[in-house]
Amino acid sequence: MAKLGKRTRASREAFAGKENLSVEDAVALVKSHATAKFDETVEISLNLGVDPRHADQMVRGVVGLPNGTGKDVRVAVFARGPKADEAKEAGADIVGAEDLMEIVQGGKIEFDRCIATPDMMPVVGRLGKVLGPRNLMPNPKVGTVTMDVAEAVKNAKGGEVQFKAEKAGVVHAGVGKASFDEGKLVENVRAFVSAVARAKPAGAKGTYMKKVSLSSTMGPGVSIDVEKAASE
């Protein structure tokens, strides 16, 4: 077994025996032990009582974090004519139509969010096998298939986070950086948990939100009291 470094041992000892904390205490603990040489992302993970294989139990949505994510989001937009111009003016990093489709088909995916106007979906639809597994496929349910491309680009750049339940019913996302003030991280955590709570599907049975955990990129995780996490 590999020998643990002093920093890792110290973090594990600090987290040992601590669980079901308040959002404030969890943020303080995670933030104080995010000591890597880079600005670590504070990550949240929610274990939900759903089976996403069933359409009526899929959890999917979008939330605008009040204090942003601290991440520079690269946005690609599939659009033509005036809408393409709007996207460029709004700050989109890549804008195109069939030419952009060919770039993506060639394996060059240099963006974190993909937006499309409705008329471009027949073109974007050919990229389902490429964009789908990366959770980049534009979808009207999360506002990425829209005629208002300028607003969609603005939201993506401003800290909007998409979420989707994975096979095991787990939802995870980055909710800020370790350099953020504790109060801003607390606000972001509450906003994200509340958004997932509102996205509860009709087919969910039993306990919907089973566990909420918080961690930093390089640090251990700590559980948050579910009821306290969802409260305002």
ZIFENJO-V865258 format. One record per helix or strand of 3 or more residues. SS is the DSSP state (h for helix, s for strand). FROM is the first residue (numbers start at 1). TO is the last residue. If there is no record, write none. Layout:
BEGIN
ss=SS from=FROM to=TO
ss=SS from=FROM to=TO
END
This chain:
BEGIN
ss=h from=6 to=15
ss=h from=23 to=32
ss=s from=41 to=48
ss=h from=55 to=57
ss=s from=60 to=64
ss=s from=75 to=78
ss=h from=81 to=90
ss=s from=94 to=96
ss=h from=98 to=105
ss=s from=113 to=116
ss=h from=118 to=134
ss=h from=140 to=142
ss=h from=149 to=157
ss=s from=160 to=164
ss=s from=170 to=177
ss=h from=182 to=198
ss=s from=209 to=216
ss=s from=222 to=224
ss=h from=226 to=230
END
